[in-house]
Amino acid sequence: MWLTRVLESYSAMMALGLLLGVLSGGFPVLTKEVSMASLAILMTLSLSNVKLGEARSKGHAKDAVVALAINYGMLTVVILLLGSMFPEDLWWGWVLMAAAPSAVSVVPFTTIMGGRTSKALFSTSVNYLVALGLMPLITLALIGSAVSVESLVTSLLLLIALPMAFSRLLTRVTVRKRTKSVAMNLSFAVLIFAVAGSNRDAFFEDLWIVLAISAACIVRTFGTGLGTEYLLRARGVPKDERIHQVLFASYKNLGLTATLAIALFEPVVAVPATICIVFEVVWVIFLVRFYERAPTRSP
C-alpha cells in the first residue's frame, strides 16, 4: 500500500514534513513544546538501537576516538568557519549545529550501505556521552551570556540524558522493526513540520540568505563527506571501514540542533539546521548509490 511505503520512507517523510510546514506555517501555538516532545520520542527510539555492550572491544575504542576527532574536530571546525559568515542570529544556529553530536541515523545508514555496524554503534554511544559535556562547553564559549545556562542544561537533560535512560528500558521490550521505523519517521516529520513552519517567512522573504545557507550546507555535507571518503580511500582503508567514518564526517544531529534553537532562542536560529536537513536527506540517497559502485579496496 502506498501509504505504508511513504510512512516507512525516511526521505519521503522528511520531504513531506518540510513541504507541509513551509506551506501551512506549522503549529500556531506550542511550537517549542511540540518540537521537544517529538525529538525526545525520536531520540528514545533511535538510541534504543544502540547497544553498547554488543560492540565493546579495544579496536572499537580506537575507532570511537577517530570518530570523535572527525565529528567533533574536523566537522565542527568546518561548520564554525562557514557559520562565521552569517549574521548573529544565524551564527548562533551554526554554533548549536557545531556543538551537536553526530546523528543517531549514522548507525542504520552504516548498515544499509554495508559498513561496520558494530563500530558505528560503539562510536555513536561514545559520541553522545561526550556530547553531554562538550555541547554546553562549545555553546557557552561561543555564544556566551546570550544563552541561559539553566535552560541549556535542562534542554540537554530532556533531549539527550532522559532519552538515553529511557532507551535502555526500551531495549527490554520487543518492538517490530517496521513499527519502530514508522514511529521514528513520524516523530521526525512532526519535528520538521514544526520547525519549518515557524520559519516559513525566511524561505519566502530572504531568498539570498536561503541560497547562501544552502551553499554552506553543501560544503559541510557533501564537501566534508566526499573529502573524507577520498582521503581514506587513498590511504587504502577498505570500503566497509570507510562508510561509518564518512557518515561521522558529514552528519550532525540537526533535529536536536533545531529544537534547541527554538527552545533557547528564536525560531530564526533554527533556519541553518532546517535547510541542512534537506541536504542530509539528499546526501544519504546519493551515498547509497555511491557505495554500490565504490571499490571495496583501493587499487
N, C-alpha and C positions, 0 to 999 in steps of 0.2 A: 504494500500500500504506500502511495506517495507520501502521506503524512508521516508514516513511520520512518521512511528514508530521510525525510527532512529533519525530524527530531534527532535522529542518530548521526546526522552530519554536523561536525564541528563548524566547518566553514559556512554551511548554509544557515545555521542558527546565528552565527556571528553577523553575517551579512543582513539577515532579517532583523535582528535587534538594532543594528546600526541604522538601517533604512527607515524602519518604523519610528525610531527615536527622533531622527532628524526631521521626518515629515510631520510627526504629531506633537513634538515638544516634550515627550516623555511624561513623567508623572507631575501633575500640577502641584502636589504637596508631598512632603516626606521623602524627597529625593535622597537625602543623606541616609535616612533610616532604611529605606528600601535597598540602597546600594550596599550598605554594610551587612544587612541580613543576607542578601543574595550571595555576596562574596564569602561570608562566613560559612554558608552551606556549601558553596563551591570548594572552598579550601578544605573543609572537613572531608568531603567526598574524594577530592583529589589526593590528599595526604593519606587517606586510608589505603591507597595503593602502594604506599612507600613502606616497605617492611625492612627496617634497618638490620635486624638480626640475620636475614637471609643473605645479605650482601657483604658481611663483615669479613675482611681479610687484609693482610698487610699491603697487598698490591692495590686494593681498592682505596686504602687510606692515602697512599701516594697519589692516586688518581684524583681523589677528592681535593687535595691541596692544589693540584694543577687546575681543576675546575674552578676553585675559588679564585686563583690567580687570573684566570681568563675572565670570569664573570664579574668579580668584584675588583679586578685590577684593570685589565685592558678595556672591557666593555664599559665599565663605569667611567673611566677617563675619557673615552670617546664621546659618551653621552654628555658629560660635563662640558667638553670643548664645543660640541655642537650647540648645547643649550645656552652657552655664554653669548651667543649671537642674537638672542631674543630679549624682548622687554622683561622687566622684573617679574610680572605675574606669570608669564610663560616660563621664565627661568626657574621659578620655584617648582613648576611641573616637571622640568627636566631633572632637577635635583632629586625629587622624590623618585623618579624613574631610575636614576643612577644609584640611589641608595637601596632600591628594592632587590630582593633575591631573584634567582632565576625562576622562570615559570615552572610550575609543577608538571605541566604538559611535556617537559623535556623527557620525562620517563616513558609515557606511552608513545611519543613520537620516535624515540630511540628504538623501541620495539618494532614499530611499523616499518622503519627504514632498515632494519636488520643490524642494529648496533648492539653493544654490550649493555643489556638492560640492568644487570646487577651493578655495574659501575655507575650507571646513571642514577639508580636507586640510592646507593650509598652517598654519592656526591650531592644529590638533592637534599638528603637528610642533613648532611653537614652544612650545606648552604643555608638552610633555614634556621638551624641552631645558631650559626654565626650571625645571621641577619638580625636576630633579636638584640644583639649588641651593636652591630655595625650600622644598622638603619638609623637609629636615633643619633648616633655619633656624627654620621655624614650629614644628616638633615640639620641638626643643630649647628654644626660647624659652618655650613654654607648658607643657611637661611637665618640662623640666629634668633633674635627676640621676636621676629615676625611669627614664629610658630610657638604655640603653647606646649611646654614640656609635658604638662599633665595630660593634655589632650592627645599628644603624640604617643605617650606611653600607654594610655588607656586604649587607644585605637590599635596599637600593636598587640596588646594583650587580647583584645577581642577578635582581631583578624588573623593573628598568627598563633599565639600561645594556646588559646582555647581550642581553635580548630585542630591543632596538633594533639591536644589531650583527648578531644572527642573522637578524633580519627583512630586512636588506639583502641577505643571501645568498639568502634565500628568494624574493626578487623575481626572481631569475635562473632559478628553477625553475618550470616550468609545472604548476600545480595547479588542477584543476577547481574552479570557484566553489562548486559544491554540496558537494564533498568538504571544502573548507576551512570552509564554513559548519557542516557537521555536526561536524567536529573541534573547532571553537570552541565550539559548543553543548555538546558532551560535556565539554570541559575545564571550562567554567563550571559545568555541572551537578555535576561531581565536587567542584569547589571549594565550591559552596553546600551540597552534601551533608555535606562535612567540617565546615564552619564551623557550619551549623545544628545538626548532630548534637552537636557539642561544647558547644552552648548549649541543649540541649533542656529542661533544668531551668528555665531562665529563662522559656521560653514557657509552661510548665505551672504554675510556682510563683509567679511575680511578674507576675500579670496586669495590675496597675495600672501597673507600670513599662513593660510592653509597650504598653499603651494610651497612656501618656504619650509614649513614643518614637514611636509611630505618628502621634500628633497633630503632633509636631515634624517628622516626615518629610513629612507632607502640606504643611506650611508651606514647608519647604525645597525641595520638588519642585514641587508644583502652585502654591504661592503665588509663588515667585520666577519660575517659568516663565511663568505667565499674566500676572503683573505686567509682566514684560519684553515679552511679546507685545503687550499693550495700550498700553504706553508707546511702543514702536516704531511700532505702527500709528497712534497719534495723531500721531506725527512724520512720517507719510507714507512710511515705509520699505516698499518692495514686499515681498510675501509671500516670494518666493524669497530675499530678503536677510535676512528676519527669522528664518527657520527655524533656521539654524545658531546664531545668537546666542541664541535661546530655549533651545536644547539646551545651550549652554555655561552658561546661567544656571540650569540645573536638574540637570545631570549631573556627578557626580564618579566617579572610578574606585573603586567600592565593593569590587570584588574585591581590588584592591591594599590598600585600607583594612583589610578583614577579615583578609587574610593577614598584614599587618604587625602587626595587633593580636595575633594568635596567636603570631607569631614573636618579638615583643618583650615581650609581657605575658602575661596570662591570657586564656583563651577568652572570658570575660565582656566583655572590652573590645571584642570584635567584634560584640556584640549590636546597637548602633545601625546599623552598616553592614548587617548581616544583615536587619534589619527594613526598612531603607530600600530594599534591593534589590527587595523586593516592590512598593513604591510606585513605583519607577522602571519596573518592568515594566508596571504599570497605566498609568503616565503615558505611555509611548510608544504603548500601544494607544489611549489617549484622543487623543493628538496626531495620529495617523494619520487618525482620523475628523474631528478638529477642523479640520485643514488642508484636508480635502476640501471643507469648507463655507466656510472663511475667504475673505474677498475678496482678490483679487490685489493691489489697491491700496486705500488708504484713500479714502473719499469726499471 
